[in-house]
Amino acid sequence: MLYDHKAVHKVIQKIMLKKIKIVMAGAQATRNSRIDSCEAYFEKVQSRKKIPQSLQDTLTSAFARIPVSSFPDVPGGKVIEIPADIPIGEAVKVLSDYNILAAPVRNTDAENTKDWRQSYLGIIDYSAVVLWVIETAGHAAAALSASSAAAVGLGAGAAGTLGALAVGSTGPVAVAGLTVAAIGAAVAGGVAADKVMAKDAPTAVDILGEDFYKVILEEEPFKSTTVRSILNSYRWAPFVPVATDSSMLSILLLLSKYRLRNVPVIESGESHIKNFITQSAVVQGLEKCRGRDWFDCISANPISEMGLPFMTPDEVISVQGDELILQAFEKMKDNEIGGLPVIEGPRKKIIGNLSIRDIRFLLLKPELFTSFRQLTVKNFMNTIASATQDAGRTVTPITCKPDTSLGNVIHTLALKSVHRIYVVSGENEVTGVITLRDVISCFVSEPPNYFDNYFGVAAHEMLGH
């Protein structure tokens, strides 16, 4: 069958222009709301935690004098970077080989510059890649409808090949981060979509899952899709680096008030990243401060005295065990959170824990990816528990009581290398969540005008993206 390539390109271009207009229209409102949300969160923290003002002022001054260069380097001493123009499959391999979940993306079009603004495009993580694959697979399945495909002048096989083109009953035509070139190459190449042209949508996705790595590494549109092309749509956090001569106060504020999960550190006058400081690394560092007067004074308080958790029970976002695993990951993406308590019944009795990091098992275990459309949260957790040595950290919920000390919470987070701990009542009902961000916020405050003086307008723009 011959396809009208020009017609395809026109359709795709219209789709992408419409998407760009929508994104631009909401960008400014989103930036403002994010900054406002950070301000509201930190005001709540400062009003609720019970720390003597003199101690807080002393801590803030101390953190402001500690240079970022004094913070320990990443394991191995070298920050792993991902080139922007490598295919998604190669990026997955880099993250897997180094056993890391996120990495900065280097702009391969600006290799000779010493301006980090041109050198780096952002940060990509494993979870974002998997979400892109899942959504692309879903769109590919939807596009297999012959009647829908006909609406854009394509046969069913070509529609399946497009991968990210979703039409028909699923809603408006949408492109999930693919370039016109990648989609055009998929149609022109006629890659193996014909084998599923007579199948229904769920079966098409199941076939994709049978050999994930072969598909993502060898077949279109995955093969031609680069990290650069999905970065903006699937980036979890803004790229806000600091210089080595900055203060640790800046790092702590970015990781707490401003909700970053990691902060790249760049040598002044150079364009390469020297260090990569994460929330986890900072909490590990706080744990090593045990025995120091300032730490013991604060950490000895019950979490309730520190105002923790910084939410009401009604604000806890959770997932029932019988909900679909895709719904759980979509909740995390939509709410920009890294994990959910798995509950049962109307009283929110906790039975498990689900982290955005667990989405990687949809790649690592083909049987999970094959059936992800029908997979429930409980079945997902049971499969992981029976097949991995890491099941305790992945599935078992880590909890504490309102009278648990902050020091014990920090110890548990550091020892278990987890990102959150759930606060429960006597009946194991979830009443709140304490995150790494919350813990760091207990130790830091922001001096007047600090953000504007040390970060400026440019940082406002980056934090808003």
C-alpha positions as CSV (number, residue, x, y, z in Angstrom):
1,M,0.0,0.0,0.0
2,L,1.2,3.5,-0.9
3,Y,0.8,6.3,1.6
4,D,0.6,10.0,1.0
5,H,3.6,11.1,3.0
6,K,2.8,14.8,2.5
7,A,-0.6,14.4,3.9
8,V,0.8,12.6,6.9
9,H,3.3,15.3,7.5
10,K,0.6,18.0,7.3
11,V,-1.5,16.1,9.9
12,I,1.4,15.7,12.2
13,Q,2.5,19.4,11.9
14,K,-1.1,20.5,12.7
15,I,-1.1,18.3,15.7
16,M,2.3,19.6,17.0
17,L,1.3,23.3,16.4
18,K,-1.9,22.8,18.3
19,K,0.0,21.2,21.1
20,I,2.6,24.0,21.3
21,K,-0.1,26.6,21.4
22,I,-1.8,24.8,24.3
23,V,1.5,24.5,26.2
24,M,2.4,28.1,25.7
25,A,-1.0,29.3,26.8
26,G,-0.7,27.5,30.1
27,A,3.0,27.9,30.7
28,Q,2.9,31.3,32.5
29,A,0.0,30.2,34.8
30,T,1.8,27.0,35.6
31,R,5.1,28.8,36.5
32,N,3.3,31.2,38.8
33,S,1.2,28.5,40.5
34,R,4.3,26.4,41.2
35,I,6.2,29.2,42.8
36,D,3.1,30.1,44.8
37,S,2.7,26.5,45.9
38,C,6.3,26.5,47.1
39,E,5.8,29.6,49.1
40,A,2.6,28.3,50.7
41,Y,4.3,25.0,51.7
42,F,7.3,26.7,53.3
43,E,5.1,29.2,55.2
44,K,3.2,26.2,56.7
45,V,6.4,24.5,57.7
46,Q,7.8,27.5,59.4
47,S,4.6,28.2,61.3
48,R,4.3,24.7,62.5
49,K,7.7,23.5,63.5
50,K,8.7,24.3,67.1
51,I,12.3,25.2,67.0
52,P,13.7,28.1,69.1
53,Q,14.2,31.1,66.8
54,S,17.8,31.6,68.1
55,L,18.7,28.0,67.1
56,Q,17.1,28.4,63.7
57,D,18.9,31.6,63.0
58,T,22.2,30.0,64.1
59,L,21.6,27.0,61.8
60,T,20.7,29.2,58.8
61,S,23.8,31.3,59.3
62,A,25.9,28.1,59.5
63,F,24.4,26.6,56.4
64,A,25.1,29.9,54.6
65,R,28.8,29.7,55.4
66,I,29.3,26.1,54.3
67,P,30.4,25.9,50.6
68,V,28.8,23.4,48.3
69,S,32.2,22.2,47.4
70,S,32.5,20.6,50.9
71,F,29.6,18.2,50.1
72,P,30.8,14.6,49.3
73,D,31.0,13.7,45.6
74,V,28.7,11.2,43.9
75,P,29.9,7.6,44.2
76,G,32.8,7.0,41.9
77,G,33.5,10.7,41.7
78,K,32.0,11.2,38.2
79,V,28.5,12.4,37.3
80,I,27.0,10.2,34.6
81,E,25.6,12.3,31.7
82,I,23.3,11.3,28.8
83,P,23.8,12.9,25.4
84,A,20.6,14.6,24.1
85,D,20.7,13.0,20.7
86,I,21.1,9.3,21.6
87,P,18.1,7.1,21.1
88,I,15.8,6.3,24.1
89,G,17.0,2.7,24.1
90,E,20.6,3.7,24.6
91,A,19.6,6.1,27.4
92,V,17.8,3.2,29.2
93,K,21.0,1.1,28.8
94,V,23.1,3.9,30.4
95,L,20.8,4.2,33.4
96,S,20.7,0.4,33.8
97,D,24.4,-0.1,33.4
98,Y,25.2,2.5,36.1
99,N,22.3,1.5,38.3
100,I,21.0,5.1,38.5
101,L,17.5,6.5,38.2
102,A,18.3,10.0,36.8
103,A,21.0,11.8,34.9
104,P,21.6,15.3,33.4
105,V,21.1,15.5,29.6
106,R,24.0,17.2,27.7
107,N,23.3,19.3,24.6
108,T,25.4,17.7,21.9
109,D,24.9,20.8,19.7
110,A,26.9,22.9,22.2
111,E,30.0,20.8,22.9
112,N,32.5,23.7,22.8
113,T,30.7,26.2,25.0
114,K,31.5,26.9,28.6
115,D,28.0,28.3,29.3
116,W,26.0,25.6,31.2
117,R,22.8,27.1,30.0
118,Q,23.7,25.9,26.5
119,S,25.5,22.8,27.7
120,Y,22.6,21.1,29.4
121,L,18.9,20.7,28.5
122,G,17.6,19.2,31.7
123,I,17.4,16.0,33.7
124,I,15.8,12.7,32.5
125,D,15.0,9.8,34.7
126,Y,14.1,6.1,34.3
127,S,10.5,6.7,35.4
128,A,10.0,9.4,32.7
129,V,11.3,7.0,30.0
130,V,9.0,4.2,31.1
131,L,6.0,6.5,31.2
132,W,6.8,7.6,27.7
133,V,7.0,4.0,26.5
134,I,3.7,3.1,28.2
135,E,1.9,6.1,26.7
136,T,3.4,5.6,23.3
137,A,2.4,1.9,23.4
138,G,-1.1,2.8,24.4
139,H,-1.4,5.4,21.6
140,A,0.0,2.8,19.1
141,A,-2.7,0.4,20.1
142,A,-5.4,3.0,19.8
143,A,-4.2,4.0,16.3
144,L,-4.7,0.4,15.1
145,S,-8.4,1.1,14.5
146,A,-8.9,1.0,10.8
147,S,-11.7,3.5,10.8
148,S,-9.7,6.0,12.9
149,A,-6.7,5.5,10.7
150,A,-8.8,6.2,7.7
151,A,-9.5,9.7,9.1
152,V,-5.9,10.7,8.4
153,G,-5.6,8.7,5.2
154,L,-3.6,5.7,6.6
155,G,-4.1,2.0,6.6
156,A,-4.2,0.1,9.9
157,G,-0.6,-1.1,9.6
158,A,0.7,2.4,9.0
159,A,-1.3,3.7,12.0
160,G,0.2,1.1,14.2
161,T,3.7,2.0,12.9
162,L,3.1,5.7,13.9
163,G,3.2,4.5,17.5
164,A,2.4,7.9,19.1
165,L,-0.5,8.9,16.9
166,A,-3.8,8.4,18.8
167,V,-7.0,9.0,16.9
168,G,-10.7,8.2,17.1
169,S,-12.7,7.4,20.2
170,T,-9.7,7.9,22.5
171,G,-10.0,11.7,22.0
172,P,-8.2,14.4,19.9
173,V,-5.2,13.4,17.8
174,A,-2.1,13.6,19.9
175,V,1.6,13.2,19.5
176,A,3.6,11.9,22.5
177,G,6.9,13.7,22.0
178,L,7.9,12.3,18.6
179,T,9.4,14.4,15.9
180,V,7.9,14.6,12.4
181,A,11.0,13.0,11.1
182,A,10.7,10.0,13.4
183,I,7.0,9.5,12.4
184,G,7.7,10.0,8.8
185,A,10.5,7.4,8.9
186,A,8.2,5.0,10.6
187,V,5.6,5.2,7.8
188,A,8.2,5.2,5.0
189,G,10.0,2.2,6.5
190,G,6.9,0.2,6.9
191,V,8.4,-1.6,9.9
192,A,6.7,-4.6,11.3
193,A,3.3,-3.1,12.2
194,D,1.6,-5.2,9.6
195,K,1.9,-8.2,11.9
196,V,-0.7,-6.7,14.2
197,M,-2.9,-4.8,11.6
198,A,-5.7,-7.3,12.1
199,K,-5.5,-7.4,15.9
200,D,-7.4,-5.4,18.4
201,A,-5.8,-2.7,20.5
202,P,-5.0,-4.7,23.7
203,T,-3.3,-7.4,21.7
204,A,-1.1,-4.9,19.9
205,V,0.2,-3.6,23.2
206,D,0.7,-7.1,24.4
207,I,2.9,-7.9,21.4
208,L,4.9,-4.8,22.0
209,G,5.6,-6.1,25.5
210,E,6.8,-9.5,24.5
211,D,10.2,-8.2,23.7
212,F,10.5,-4.7,25.0
213,Y,14.2,-4.2,24.5
214,K,14.1,-5.4,20.9
215,V,11.2,-3.0,20.2
216,I,12.8,0.1,21.9
217,L,16.2,-0.5,20.4
218,E,15.4,-1.8,16.9
219,E,12.0,-0.7,15.8
220,E,10.3,2.6,15.0
221,P,9.2,5.0,16.4
222,F,11.2,4.0,19.4
223,K,14.5,3.5,17.5
224,S,14.5,7.1,16.0
225,T,13.2,8.9,19.1
226,T,15.9,10.7,20.9
227,V,16.2,11.8,24.5
228,R,16.0,15.4,23.3
229,S,12.6,14.9,21.7
230,I,10.8,13.7,24.9
231,L,12.7,15.8,27.5
232,N,10.3,18.7,27.7
233,S,7.1,16.6,28.0
234,Y,8.6,14.0,30.3
235,R,10.9,16.0,32.6
236,W,10.1,15.6,36.2
237,A,11.9,18.6,37.6
238,P,13.6,21.8,36.3
239,F,17.4,22.0,35.8
240,V,18.7,24.5,38.3
241,P,22.4,24.2,38.9
242,V,24.5,26.0,41.5
243,A,28.2,26.8,41.5
244,T,30.7,25.1,43.8
245,D,31.3,28.3,45.7
246,S,27.6,28.6,46.5
247,S,26.4,27.9,50.0
248,M,24.7,24.7,51.3
249,L,21.8,26.9,52.3
250,S,21.0,27.4,48.6
251,I,21.1,23.6,48.1
252,L,18.9,22.9,51.1
253,L,16.3,25.5,50.0
254,L,16.2,24.1,46.5
255,L,15.7,20.6,47.8
256,S,13.1,21.6,50.3
257,K,11.1,24.7,49.7
258,Y,11.5,24.6,45.9
259,R,10.8,20.9,45.6
260,L,13.8,19.8,43.6
261,R,14.9,16.2,44.0
262,N,18.4,16.9,42.8
263,V,20.7,19.8,42.2
264,P,23.6,19.8,39.8
265,V,26.8,21.5,40.9
266,I,28.9,23.3,38.3
267,E,32.5,24.6,38.6
268,S,32.6,28.4,38.1
269,G,33.8,29.2,34.5
270,E,33.3,25.6,33.4
271,S,30.4,23.9,31.7
272,H,30.6,20.4,33.1
273,I,28.7,19.1,36.1
274,K,31.0,18.4,39.0
275,N,28.6,17.0,41.5
276,F,24.9,15.9,41.7
277,I,23.4,16.5,45.2
278,T,20.1,14.7,45.9
279,Q,17.6,14.8,48.7
280,S,18.6,11.3,49.7
281,A,22.3,12.3,50.0
282,V,21.4,15.3,52.2
283,V,19.2,13.1,54.6
284,Q,22.1,10.6,54.7
285,G,24.3,13.5,55.7
286,L,21.9,14.6,58.4
287,E,21.9,11.1,59.9
288,K,25.7,11.4,60.2
289,C,25.2,14.5,62.3
290,R,23.8,12.4,65.2
291,G,25.5,13.4,68.4
292,R,25.9,17.1,67.5
293,D,24.1,19.4,69.8
294,W,22.0,21.2,67.2
295,F,20.9,18.0,65.5
296,D,20.0,16.2,68.7
297,C,18.1,19.3,69.9
298,I,15.9,19.2,66.9
299,S,15.7,15.5,66.1
300,A,14.7,14.6,69.7
301,N,11.3,16.2,69.2
302,P,8.3,13.9,68.3
303,I,7.2,14.5,64.8
304,S,4.0,16.0,66.0
305,E,5.9,18.7,67.8
306,M,7.6,19.5,64.5
307,G,4.2,19.9,62.8
308,L,4.7,16.8,60.9
309,P,3.2,15.5,58.7
310,F,2.6,18.8,56.8
311,M,-0.7,17.7,55.5
312,T,-4.2,16.6,56.7
313,P,-5.4,13.0,56.3
314,D,-7.7,14.2,53.5
315,E,-4.8,15.5,51.6
316,V,-3.0,12.1,51.4
317,I,-3.1,10.8,47.9
318,S,-3.4,7.0,47.9
319,V,-4.3,4.1,45.7
320,Q,-6.5,1.0,46.4
321,G,-5.0,-2.4,45.9
322,D,-7.6,-3.3,43.3
323,E,-7.0,-0.2,41.1
324,L,-5.0,-0.6,37.9
325,I,-1.2,0.0,38.2
326,L,-1.4,2.5,35.4
327,Q,-3.9,4.5,37.4
328,A,-1.4,4.6,40.3
329,F,1.5,5.8,38.1
330,E,-0.8,8.4,36.5
331,K,-1.7,9.7,39.9
332,M,2.0,10.2,40.7
333,K,2.6,11.9,37.4
334,D,-0.5,14.2,37.7
335,N,0.3,15.2,41.3
336,E,4.1,15.3,40.8
337,I,4.8,13.0,43.7
338,G,7.2,10.1,44.0
339,G,5.1,7.5,45.8
340,L,1.7,6.3,47.1
341,P,0.5,4.3,50.0
342,V,-1.5,1.2,48.9
343,I,-4.6,1.0,51.0
344,E,-7.7,-1.1,51.4
345,G,-11.2,-0.2,52.6
346,P,-12.8,3.2,53.3
347,R,-10.6,3.7,56.4
348,K,-7.4,3.8,54.4
349,K,-5.7,0.8,56.1
350,I,-2.2,0.6,54.6
351,I,-1.2,-2.7,53.0
352,G,1.7,-1.7,50.8
353,N,3.9,1.0,49.3
354,L,4.3,2.0,45.7
355,S,7.1,4.2,44.4
356,I,7.6,5.9,41.1
357,R,10.9,4.0,41.0
358,D,8.9,0.7,40.9
359,I,7.8,1.5,37.4
360,R,11.1,0.2,36.2
361,F,9.9,-3.3,36.8
362,L,7.6,-2.8,33.9
363,L,10.7,-2.8,31.8
364,L,12.8,-5.4,33.7
365,K,10.1,-8.0,33.8
366,P,8.5,-8.7,30.4
367,E,5.5,-10.6,31.9
368,L,4.6,-7.4,33.8
369,F,4.9,-5.1,30.7
370,T,2.9,-7.6,28.6
371,S,-0.1,-7.3,30.8
372,F,0.3,-3.8,32.1
373,R,-3.1,-2.6,30.8
374,Q,-5.0,-5.1,33.0
375,L,-2.5,-5.3,36.0
376,T,-3.8,-4.3,39.4
377,V,-1.6,-2.6,42.0
378,K,-1.9,-5.7,44.3
379,N,-0.9,-8.1,41.6
380,F,2.0,-5.9,40.6
381,M,3.3,-5.8,44.1
382,N,2.9,-9.6,44.6
383,T,4.8,-10.2,41.4
384,I,7.7,-8.0,42.5
385,A,7.7,-9.6,46.0
386,S,8.0,-13.1,44.6
387,A,10.6,-12.3,42.0
388,T,13.0,-9.8,43.5
389,Q,15.4,-9.7,46.5
390,D,14.4,-6.0,46.9
391,A,10.8,-6.8,47.8
392,G,11.0,-5.6,51.4
393,R,11.9,-2.0,50.3
394,T,9.6,-2.1,47.3
395,V,6.4,-3.5,48.8
396,T,6.4,-3.4,52.6
397,P,5.1,0.0,53.8
398,I,7.5,1.8,56.2
399,T,5.4,3.6,58.8
400,C,5.7,5.6,62.0
401,K,3.4,6.9,64.8
402,P,2.7,10.5,65.6
403,D,4.9,10.2,68.8
404,T,7.9,8.9,66.8
405,S,10.9,11.2,67.1
406,L,12.2,13.1,64.1
407,G,15.6,11.4,64.7
408,N,14.1,8.0,64.3
409,V,12.3,9.0,61.1
410,I,15.6,10.3,59.7
411,H,17.4,7.1,60.8
412,T,14.8,4.9,59.0
413,L,14.8,7.0,55.8
414,A,18.6,6.8,55.7
415,L,18.9,3.1,56.7
416,K,16.2,1.9,54.3
417,S,17.2,4.3,51.5
418,V,13.6,5.3,50.9
419,H,12.0,8.6,50.1
420,R,9.0,8.7,52.3
421,I,7.5,7.2,55.5
422,Y,3.8,7.0,56.3
423,V,2.3,8.2,59.5
424,V,-0.4,5.8,60.8
425,S,-2.9,5.6,63.6
426,G,-3.3,2.7,66.0
427,E,-5.4,0.8,63.3
428,N,-2.7,1.3,60.6
429,E,-4.8,3.9,58.9
430,V,-2.8,6.4,56.9
431,T,-3.0,9.9,58.4
432,G,0.0,11.5,56.6
433,V,3.2,11.2,54.7
434,I,6.7,12.5,55.6
435,T,9.0,12.9,52.6
436,L,12.7,13.8,52.3
437,R,11.6,17.3,51.4
438,D,9.7,17.6,54.7
439,V,12.7,16.4,56.7
440,I,15.1,18.9,55.1
441,S,12.6,21.6,55.7
442,C,12.7,21.0,59.4
443,F,16.3,22.2,59.6
444,V,16.2,25.2,57.2
445,S,14.6,28.6,56.9
446,E,14.9,31.3,54.2
447,P,16.3,34.7,55.1
448,P,14.4,37.7,53.8
449,N,15.0,38.3,50.1
450,Y,17.4,35.4,49.9
451,F,15.9,33.9,46.8
452,D,16.0,37.1,44.8
453,N,19.5,38.0,46.0
454,Y,21.1,34.7,45.3
455,F,19.0,33.2,42.5
456,G,17.3,36.0,40.7
457,V,14.7,36.1,37.9
458,A,16.4,33.4,35.8
459,A,15.9,30.9,38.6
460,H,12.3,31.8,38.9
461,E,11.8,31.0,35.3
462,M,13.7,27.6,35.6
463,L,11.8,26.6,38.7
464,G,8.5,27.3,37.0
465,H,9.2,25.0,34.1
